[in-house]
Structures are given as C-alpha cells and as structure tokens.
C-alpha cells in the first residue's frame, strides 16, 4: 500500500470517528434533542456525491469512508426521527 493511500485511509477513519459519539449518545439516551435533522441529511447528500466520485475514480479511501459515514449519518437520522415521535 502506498503512502498516499495510507494517508487517505487514516484521514477518513479519523474524520468518520466524529459521528460515532453523537450516534452512541442518541442510542443510549433515546433523545436527539438539539440535534438538527438537516445537517446529517445534507452531509449524506455530499457524502453520496463523494462516494460516486470515489467509485468513478476507483479511490478506495473515498469509497470506504464515505460509505461508512453515510451509514452512520443514516443512523443519526433514524434516531432523530424516532425520538421526535416520542
């Protein structure tokens, strides 16, 4: 694995970690009060575009970490929608 790919994989991993605390807090407490629904939706749109770019350019770090980030943000959206119904 070349240094540039390793840099991309590491950067993507660190960036993606940022979504996990919000997801865990919402899951544990059942509350997503104060969490915007718009933010993760807009992020998912951008990440979907990055994912498309990554697939078209065959760039593994972009593909992997944007796909993972979309899943994590979908979890945040799901928790937000479910908590609003309570």
C-alpha positions in Angstrom: 0.0 0.0 0.0 1.4 3.4 -1.0 1.8 6.3 1.4 -0.9 8.4 -0.2 -3.5 5.6 0.1 -2.5 5.1 3.7 -2.9 8.8 4.4 -6.3 8.8 2.8 -7.4 5.7 4.8 -6.2 7.2 8.1 -7.7 10.6 7.4 -11.1 9.1 6.5 -11.0 6.9 9.6 -10.3 9.8 11.9 -13.0 12.0 10.3 -15.6 9.2 10.4 -15.0 8.7 14.1 -16.5 12.1 14.7 -20.0 10.8 14.0 -19.9 7.9 16.5 -20.2 9.9 19.8 -23.5 11.5 18.6 -24.9 8.2 17.4 -24.0 6.4 20.6 -25.4 9.2 22.8 -28.7 9.2 20.9 -28.9 5.4 21.1 -28.1 5.3 24.8 -30.4 8.1 25.9 -33.1 7.8 23.3 -33.0 11.5 22.9 -31.8 13.5 20.0 -33.0 16.9 21.3 -30.8 19.6 20.0 -29.7 17.6 17.0 -30.5 19.0 13.6 -32.2 16.7 11.1 -31.0 18.9 8.2 -27.3 18.6 9.0 -27.0 14.8 8.6 -29.2 14.9 5.5 -27.1 17.5 3.8 -23.9 15.6 4.8 -25.4 12.4 3.4 -26.0 14.2 0.1 -22.5 15.4 -0.1 -21.1 12.1 1.0 -23.1 10.3 -1.6 -21.6 12.6 -4.2 -18.1 11.9 -2.8 -18.9 8.2 -2.9 -19.9 8.5 -6.6 -16.6 10.3 -7.3 -14.7 7.7 -5.4 -16.3 4.9 -7.4 -15.7 6.6 -10.7 -12.0 7.4 -9.9 -11.5 4.0 -8.1 -10.3 5.6 -5.0 -10.6 3.2 -2.1 -10.3 5.6 0.9 -13.0 7.8 -0.6 -15.3 4.9 -1.3 -14.8 3.2 2.1 -15.1 6.1 4.4 -17.9 7.9 2.6 -19.9 4.7 2.6 -19.3 4.2 6.3 -20.2 7.8 7.0 -23.4 7.6 5.1 -24.4 4.6 7.2 -23.5 6.4 10.4 -25.4 9.5 9.4 -28.4 7.4 8.4 -28.4 6.0 11.9 -28.4 9.6 13.3 -31.3 10.5 11.0 -33.2 7.4 12.1 -32.6 8.1 15.8 -33.7 11.7 15.3 -36.9 10.7 13.5 -37.7 8.1 16.1 -37.0 10.4 19.0 -39.4 13.1 17.6 -42.2 10.5 17.6 -41.9 10.0 21.4 
